[in-house]
Amino acid sequence: MQIKILFNNQSKHSNFQSGWGFSCLIDNDVLFDVGADAESLEKNIELLNIDLSLIKHIIISHDHWDHTGGLWWILSKIRNVSVYVCPGFSKEFIEKLESTEARIVQCVAPQPIVRGVIWTTGQIQGSYKDNLISEQSVVIENQNSVSVITGCAHPGIIDILNKVKESFPKKDFNLVLGGFHLHKTDEENIKSIVQSFRNLKVKKIAPMHCTGDVAINLLKEEYGNDCLLFGSGDIIDQNLS
């Protein structure tokens, strides 16, 4: 299973664009989020020699600008693509999506996306700035484990993992990757969340995007070499078993 990071706050590669947002490509045909802007996303896609015609599924975690900015450019370049959204996304976003040629799939509950291996969690609700927000994450299932990719984790990263555990009760967590939305969380609460990762037996962790420096440093202290730091342009050939 290969995961390519197309958009993130940081990059270890000087030729790749970085910015506030997130996007990754899973095994060349499943795109999860599309970053904040088309220009940066396009450059990173070109540098990674990605064939856009292979993309058949686009999963949008939530409808904030930093996860949807490149969507309209992507949809202008490819056809026969399904876009997976949550019923709680804004009316404006859904109406704009309906004006494209994409097939829209409303994700209420967990459902397989492709090959019975890549899943969406379906809609999980949380709060953001005192408003209700709907978000979904990606689950990659293997024989012995699951890995989870989050966009911003507004519903709470531990709550998301607990929801995943309900759907896959016999599977351990191999890798949890993405934005954990801890950049404005105080240190004591972050420490409790780090311990919750351990309690859930998360083997490896890759904090990105909105996780925040304090949380990333605490995760590095706890996980050591199993805390993986990725950015725009990185390719993860990850054993997800």
Buried (B, 14 or more C-beta within 10 A) or exposed (E): BEBBBBBBBBBEEEEBBBBBBBBBBBBBBBBBBBBBBBBBBBBBBEBBEBEBEEBBBBBBBBBBEBBBBBBBBBBEEBEEBBBBBBEBBEEEBBEBBEEBEBEEBEBEEBEEBBEEBBBBBBBBEBEBEEEEBBBBBBBBBBEEBBBBBBBBBBBBBBBBBEBBBEBBEEBBBBBBBBBBBBBEBEEEEBBEBBEBBEEBEBBBBBBBBBBBEBBBBBBBEBBEEBBBEBBBBBEBEBEBE
